[in-house]
Amino acid sequence: MSTYIFILGKDRELSFAELKACYPRAKLKAEGDDFAVFDTDEKIDQAEFNRLGGCLKAGKANYSVSRAELPDALARELANRHSGSKLDFAVSVYGWPEKNLRPLLVSLRKAMSAKGLSSRFANQKFLNLSVPQHKGIGKKGIEFIVARSGERFFVGPVIAVQDIDGYSRRDYGKPFRNMKVGMLPPKLAQIMINLTGVKEGKVWDPFCGTGTLVMEGLLMGHDMLGSDVDPKVLDGAKKNADWLVREFGVKNKAEFFVHDATRPMRDKIFGAIAAEGYLGPPQPPHLEAGRLSPLVVKLEKLYVDFFRALKEAGCEKPVVIAMPFFRCAGGKIVDLKDATGRIASLGFLVQGSYRYARPDQSVGRLITCFSRKCR
Ligand SMILES: C[S@@+](CC[C@H](N)C(=O)[O-])C[C@H]1O[C@@H](n2cnc3c(N)ncnc32)[C@H](O)[C@@H]1O
């Protein structure tokens, strides 16, 4: 059993839910606004961490100490890692104000020099290291995470960070992009697949568009099914998946087919559904809630018909779906509440739902996890 500190992304609830879905047997030991500490049998390394979309860093927490013990504990860790040449180190603090970093870092450098060990800290302006800054300290340097929960400070070296280069290579390097269809960020696609709770087996995206979920699923080791009502975007999704297989040496397989998601699909086997449905046309800022009614009615029909088709086909698999919500003038939020109620009455139970939107977006995504029990 090991203890890991996960630094959560800005959508805390979503990141936290993803961890719980990925490691259902892990025991939550401590949590803060931007971190969670878990005991788990799973081995978390960079490869495992790359499957997670919602976390920025992970550290292996070897112990926890009191506030008074913290400087000596860190100084010991640094001295143990000193190999003779100058050590580049950094400390990032969570659940504890960053203003504590300045005295801590200065005292650590002093403690190292008192032992005759040369070192330099990499924190710029005495602030936490961002993911790109972590990459900057290189393999020879080390970053420690300090996560405070109550009176205890969990301490551990960073063992994995978000693969930002991989995300942008997949997002911007793929051959087919289509701003009209809208594109799911790859890390959100990973989170959605993880939220299905299915670690192996085939996943179906019935609204696959340019194929972001299909691509991320392939990289995570799933065989994938991708379908869309529009043959043109489906063609683009195929090109993207072929590109991924070539560029990333992926072994898993994707199958694509034209299909209207509001019709039952009975001839293919899958273990879960993860999809971003139609979000409607792009919307201007400061939307007027009243003017959205015709679009909301149309979208609600699409989603209810989709779930009705799943029911007709006898689908009992977990479904994680992103549906739109709209941010209107005056801070009003319009979402597809009626649809969720009608979907529930078809027998699909809501297990969790999470809002995802950049601050400037008027159309956000409400990610809802459904399960169905018909017995
Ligand atoms: C928001 S886009 C999905 C984007 C996708 N996640 C991506 O990353 O490119 C929604 C997709 O749903 C498709 N769509 C709309 N109505 C559909 C239906 N009834 N059946 C299947 N696909 C549908 C659209 O053609 C569009 O490609």
The ligand as a Tripos MOL2 file, in Angstrom:
@<TRIPOS>MOLECULE
LIG
   27    29     1     0     0
SMALL
NO_CHARGES

@<TRIPOS>ATOM
      1 C1        -20.3810   18.3960  -30.2090 C.3       1 LIG1
      2 S1        -20.1690   17.3360  -31.5480 S.3       1 LIG1
      3 C2        -19.0940   16.1050  -30.9430 C.3       1 LIG1
      4 C3        -17.6810   16.5430  -31.0360 C.3       1 LIG1
      5 C4        -16.7020   15.4790  -30.6820 C.3       1 LIG1
      6 N1        -16.7310   15.1490  -29.2870 N.3       1 LIG1
      7 C5        -15.3170   15.9050  -31.1160 C.2       1 LIG1
      8 O1        -14.4190   15.9920  -30.2780 O.co2     1 LIG1
      9 O2        -15.1390   16.2050  -32.2780 O.co2     1 LIG1
     10 C6        -21.6890   16.5060  -31.6970 C.3       1 LIG1
     11 C7        -21.7870   15.5600  -32.8570 C.3       1 LIG1
     12 O3        -23.0580   14.9220  -32.7880 O.3       1 LIG1
     13 C8        -23.4560   14.6410  -34.1080 C.3       1 LIG1
     14 N2        -24.9130   14.3880  -34.0910 N.ar      1 LIG1
     15 C9        -25.9240   15.2640  -33.9830 C.ar      1 LIG1
     16 N3        -27.1090   14.6050  -33.9780 N.ar      1 LIG1
     17 C10       -26.8350   13.2900  -34.0620 C.ar      1 LIG1
     18 C11       -27.6070   12.1130  -34.0790 C.ar      1 LIG1
     19 N4        -28.9490   12.1450  -34.0240 N.pl3     1 LIG1
     20 N5        -26.9780   10.9160  -34.1520 N.ar      1 LIG1
     21 C12       -25.6320   10.8490  -34.2080 C.ar      1 LIG1
     22 N6        -24.8370   11.9440  -34.2240 N.ar      1 LIG1
     23 C13       -25.4320   13.1440  -34.1320 C.ar      1 LIG1
     24 C14       -23.0220   15.8230  -34.9200 C.3       1 LIG1
     25 O4        -22.8730   15.4760  -36.2860 O.3       1 LIG1
     26 C15       -21.6820   16.1790  -34.2370 C.3       1 LIG1
     27 O5        -20.6190   15.6040  -34.9390 O.3       1 LIG1
@<TRIPOS>BOND
     1     1     2 1
     2     2     3 1
     3     2    10 1
     4     3     4 1
     5     4     5 1
     6     5     6 1
     7     5     7 1
     8     7     8 2
     9     7     9 1
    10    10    11 1
    11    11    12 1
    12    11    26 1
    13    12    13 1
    14    13    14 1
    15    13    24 1
    16    14    15 ar
    17    14    23 ar
    18    15    16 ar
    19    16    17 ar
    20    17    18 ar
    21    17    23 ar
    22    18    19 1
    23    18    20 ar
    24    20    21 ar
    25    21    22 ar
    26    22    23 ar
    27    24    25 1
    28    24    26 1
    29    26    27 1
@<TRIPOS>SUBSTRUCTURE
     1 LIG1         1 GROUP 0 **** ****
